[in-house]
Amino acid sequence: MSRSMVLGVVAAVVCGLATGWCAAADGSPPEQPAANAKEAPAAPADVPVAHQAVAPKPLSAEVKKGVAWLVEHQLKAGAWGQGEESPQMGSGGSLKDQPSVADTCMAALALIRAGNSPAEGEYADNVLRAVQFVCGEIEESDQDSLFITAIRSTRVQSKLGPYVDTFTAAVLLPEVKDRMPDEAGRKQVAAALDKLLAKIQKNQRADGTWGGEGWATTIQQGLAVKGMNRAAQFGAKVDATVRQRAEKQARDSFDRASGQFSEAGSAGVQLYSAGSNLGSVAESVKTNRQQQVELETKLASPSASPAAKAEARATLERFQEAEKDLEDAQTAVIARLDDKQFIAGFGSNGGEEFLSYMNIGESLVVKGGDPWKAWDKSISQNLNRVQNNDGSWTGHHCITGRTFCTSAALLVLMVDRSPQPVAEKMKPK
């Protein structure tokens, strides 16, 4: 991929606004759920409707094989364990089949991207049982700490940070809270999400981070910011100050002069820092765009007080600054997409690499144009090439568990199916 190509054309790709999900890439209607699928409940009228930034590709043979592998390895409790690890990491040992919240959230998200929900789709029951497991863990957790599970010392926790379960749950639950098969399920998810967000907001540090020891905690931080913003985008109440602190931390991590991102918590790997912080700013900007209309209305209202207008004006100015920072960070990352050393991350594939690819892809798919198309083609070819014969993916360093790696790889291959709030289609004035 030439640098002139990726920098030459950058265009926003906007799919037509319509209720529900966009049509398939060939213009055909979305696939119908299996005959035995449960009927999806109607979302309340005030729930923000999500769309995809581009018309998604049909599911590839590799994706279908990976999804089937995940379904086959779901545990009886509805959870997933970390699965078999590479020999140099000890092959999983006693943790191989121990339920893990983070692994379960990642697997459930992969099934959702493949066209399932807790109420509809070929694997609706698998998603439903996974969500019920995650909610059960949150219900059993205390009210104050950042932990949502008593399960400790998983590989993902040791590498990304001890609160990774909390933050992956924050990414999953907003997407399913209004897609449960009945009212009791919707109430259960809403209560679990409220408790989860309260714990996240209560434990944020003044610098916008959440701390915790780990090998690449910048990725855990990125999941935290993604979860908070996804919750806000899907209608949950998120403290504006907490979200603003996290946005500032991510924006401050980028140095325009060098085009580099802070390596704090990244194990010295630019791919991890770039992916996490770019993803954080991108998610924050999506939420900002959703809130922009309300602020502009307040600014134009003759009944709004001068103080309210001044606050709205200051917030809109911050939104514009975040837009500029996102544009600069995207340009810097796009310029490095043909740098094999940057793309290689730590030097070989691991769960950290796959998650970083997902974060970069989720930012580029909204930006659209040739950079997105070239990235999607290149990264898809790479991941398809390293897929195991049984449909799984295995890491070769750090996070090597097949559940996490398979789920993350699938999320990369289905980035074009990631949900975007309606307001994401609206460019700021």
Secondary structure, DSSP 8 states (H G I E B T S, - for coil): --HHHHHH----------SS----TTS-------TT--------TTS--EEESS------HHHHHHHHHHHHT--TTS-B------GGGTTTGGGTTS-BHHHHHHHHHHHHHTT--SSSSTTHHHHHHHHHHHHHHHHHS-SSSS---S----HHHHHH-TTHHHHHHHHHHHHHTT-SSSHHHHHHHHHHHHHHHHHHHHT--TTS------SSHHHHHHHHHHHHHHHHHTT----HHHHHHHHHHHHHTEETTTTEE--TTTTT-HHHHHHHHHHHHHHHHHHHHHHHHHHHHHHH-TTS-HHHHHHHHHHHHHHHHHHHHHHHHHHHHHTTTT-HHHHHTTSS--HHHHHHHHHHHHHHHHH-HHHHHHHHHHHHHHHHHH--TTS----SSSS--HHHHHHHHHHHHTGGG-EEEGGGGS---
